[in-house]
């Protein structure tokens, strides 16, 4: 079920105006990043923003997400492990990330 939810999350990220999929979902893991709508920010400005988003998600208790670097790019890493996780949980987490990112980016 985690694999299916990750695939669905990957499709959600692909349809988002502010999230970017950095690798295909694999074994319940989705790696993506936030990119402000209509902005072409350099990595030096995006990385601290993504770290702040991650801290906000964790601090809110919405979800626990980790991070990694993929081809040098800071990536949020959503790993769906619990058999109790639902699509609503995943969708709400992704939507929280989008809202937090927009707020922190000042958009």
N, C-alpha and C positions, 0 to 999 in steps of 0.2 A: 504494500500500500504506500509506503514511503517513496518508492520509485515512481509510482503513478502520480503522487502529489508533487514530486519534484518536476516531473515532466509537465504537469499542468502549470506549476509555478514558472517554469521556463517559458511557456507560451504567454503567460501573463506579462512577464518581463519584456518579451518581444513586442507586445502590443502597447507597452507603456511609452509615453512621451519622455519620461525622465529616468527610466531604468535601462541599462544596457547589459545584455547577456555577454559574459566573457568566455564562457565555454558551455558546451551542451550539458544539460543535466545528466548526472551519472550516479547511480547507486544511492539515490535519495539526496544528493548534494546539488545545489544550484549556486553558481558563482556569478555575481553580477555587480554592477556599480551604479551609483547615482550620478546622473549628469543633468545639470539644470537645463530646463527647456530653453531652446534658442540661444544657449550660451556656449561659447567655445573657450572654456577655461583650461589653462595649462595644468598639468599634473601637480605642480607645486601648490596650486590653489585648490585643486579638487581633493587631494589626499587628506588635508586637515578637515575638510568638509565631511568627507566620508567617515573619518574617525569620529567626528562629532555626532553624525547620524547614528553610528553604531552604539556610541555611548548613550544616546537618548533612548534607543530601542531597549537596550539592556536595563537602563535606569528606570524605565517605565514599567518593567515587568511584562511587557508585551511578548517578548521572545528572547531567547539567547542566540545571538548570531556571532560567528567568529569572522576572522578575516584571513586573507592570504595575499600573496602577490602572484599574478599570472602574467608572464611576459613583461614583468616590471610594473604592471598596473595594480594598484590597491584594489582588492576585491572583497566585497562582503560575501560571506559563505553561509548559506542557509542549509543546514543539515537536518533532514526530517527523519527522526529516529523512533519516536514513540508511536506505538500502534493506536494510541488515543488521539493523535493529531488528525484534525479534519481539514477539509478544503477551506472552510471558513477561517480556521486558525491561520492557515498559510496566507490566504487572501488578505486578511486583516493585517497581518504582519507586513506584507508588501505594500499595502496602502498606507500604513503608518510610516514606513520608510519614505514613501513618496511625499507625504505631507511634511514630515520632519525635514526632509531635504529641501523642499521648497521654502519652508519657514527659515531654515538656517542659511539658505542661499539668498534670502531677501527677495525672493520672486513673488 
